[in-house]
Amino acid sequence: MMTRLVPKVFFDHMSEGLDLFVNGLGFKVLHRDASLAVVARDEAKAYVIESSEYAAKDRPEIAIETDTIGELYQEISSKRPDLLHPNSKQVMKKPWGAQEFAVLDQTGVCVIFRQW
């Protein structure tokens, strides 16, 4: 049984990744060393990796499914409105039926929050 997919997200500087996930999205650091941080919130988890080489090659779009999209939107929009994606800065019902909003950090990493 598969239970979770955990993405690696690469940044030039660890501080950029921690700003997005910890300061912006409320994740907690479970582990940190010189080039790797494991962050988690509820059942969502990610590996934040400092690597200029890979950060230059990959700016991912990550989706996190939730059943509390309104609460997440209120939390993130009040704490870090600068992170709201210019094309998805409000909770909206998409043509495929999901409620969504997104954040976009200064490095181009996009995190979409989705409730079906």
C-alpha positions as CSV (number, residue, x, y, z in Angstrom):
1,M,0.0,0.0,0.0
2,M,1.3,3.4,-0.9
3,T,0.5,6.1,1.6
4,R,2.4,9.3,0.7
5,L,4.4,10.9,-2.1
6,V,7.1,13.2,-0.7
7,P,8.6,15.7,-3.2
8,K,12.2,17.0,-3.1
9,V,12.2,20.8,-3.7
10,F,15.5,22.4,-4.6
11,F,16.6,25.9,-3.7
12,D,19.7,28.0,-4.2
13,H,19.6,28.7,-0.5
14,M,18.0,26.7,2.3
15,S,16.6,30.0,3.7
16,E,14.4,30.4,0.6
17,G,12.8,26.9,1.1
18,L,12.3,27.4,4.8
19,D,10.7,30.8,4.2
20,L,8.2,29.2,1.9
21,F,7.4,26.1,3.8
22,V,7.9,27.1,7.4
23,N,7.3,30.9,7.5
24,G,4.7,30.9,4.7
25,L,2.8,27.6,4.9
26,G,3.3,26.7,8.6
27,F,5.3,23.5,8.2
28,K,7.5,22.4,11.0
29,V,11.2,21.3,10.6
30,L,11.5,17.6,11.4
31,H,15.2,17.4,10.5
32,R,17.8,19.8,9.2
33,D,21.5,19.5,8.2
34,A,23.7,21.5,5.9
35,S,21.8,20.8,2.7
36,L,18.6,19.0,3.6
37,A,15.5,19.9,5.7
38,V,12.5,17.6,6.2
39,V,9.4,19.7,6.7
40,A,5.9,18.6,7.6
41,R,2.4,19.8,8.4
42,D,-0.4,17.4,9.2
43,E,0.0,14.6,6.7
44,A,1.9,16.7,4.1
45,K,5.7,16.4,3.9
46,A,8.5,17.7,1.7
47,Y,12.3,17.6,1.5
48,V,13.8,21.0,1.1
49,I,17.3,20.7,-0.5
50,E,19.9,23.3,-1.0
51,S,21.4,22.8,-4.5
52,S,22.0,25.7,-6.9
53,E,22.5,23.2,-9.7
54,Y,19.1,21.5,-9.4
55,A,17.3,24.7,-8.4
56,A,18.3,26.1,-11.8
57,K,16.8,23.1,-13.6
58,D,13.5,22.6,-11.7
59,R,10.9,25.0,-10.4
60,P,8.1,22.6,-9.4
61,E,4.4,23.0,-9.1
62,I,3.2,21.0,-6.1
63,A,-0.5,20.3,-5.2
64,I,-1.6,19.7,-1.6
65,E,-5.1,18.3,-1.2
66,T,-7.0,19.5,1.9
67,D,-10.4,19.4,3.4
68,T,-10.0,22.8,5.1
69,I,-9.3,25.1,2.2
70,G,-11.1,28.1,3.7
71,E,-9.1,27.9,6.9
72,L,-5.8,27.5,5.0
73,Y,-6.6,30.4,2.8
74,Q,-7.4,32.7,5.7
75,E,-4.2,31.7,7.5
76,I,-1.9,32.1,4.6
77,S,-3.5,35.2,3.1
78,S,-3.4,37.0,6.5
79,K,0.1,35.9,7.4
80,R,1.8,36.1,4.0
81,P,-0.3,37.8,1.3
82,D,2.9,38.3,-0.7
83,L,3.0,34.6,-1.4
84,L,-0.5,34.4,-3.1
85,H,-0.2,33.5,-6.7
86,P,-1.2,36.4,-9.0
87,N,-3.3,34.1,-11.2
88,S,-4.9,32.2,-8.2
89,K,-5.0,34.4,-5.2
90,Q,-8.5,33.6,-4.1
91,V,-10.3,30.4,-3.5
92,M,-12.1,29.6,-6.7
93,K,-14.0,26.6,-8.1
94,K,-12.2,25.3,-11.1
95,P,-13.8,23.8,-14.2
96,W,-12.8,20.3,-13.0
97,G,-14.8,20.8,-9.8
98,A,-12.1,21.5,-7.2
99,Q,-11.8,24.6,-5.0
100,E,-8.3,25.9,-5.3
101,F,-5.9,28.7,-4.5
102,A,-2.1,28.9,-5.0
103,V,1.1,30.4,-3.6
104,L,4.2,31.3,-5.6
105,D,7.5,32.1,-4.0
106,Q,10.2,34.4,-5.2
107,T,12.1,31.5,-6.8
108,G,9.1,30.3,-8.9
109,V,8.0,27.3,-6.7
110,C,4.2,27.1,-6.9
111,V,2.1,25.3,-4.3
112,I,-1.6,24.7,-5.2
113,F,-4.1,24.0,-2.4
114,R,-7.0,21.9,-3.6
115,Q,-10.2,20.7,-2.1
116,W,-12.5,18.3,-4.0
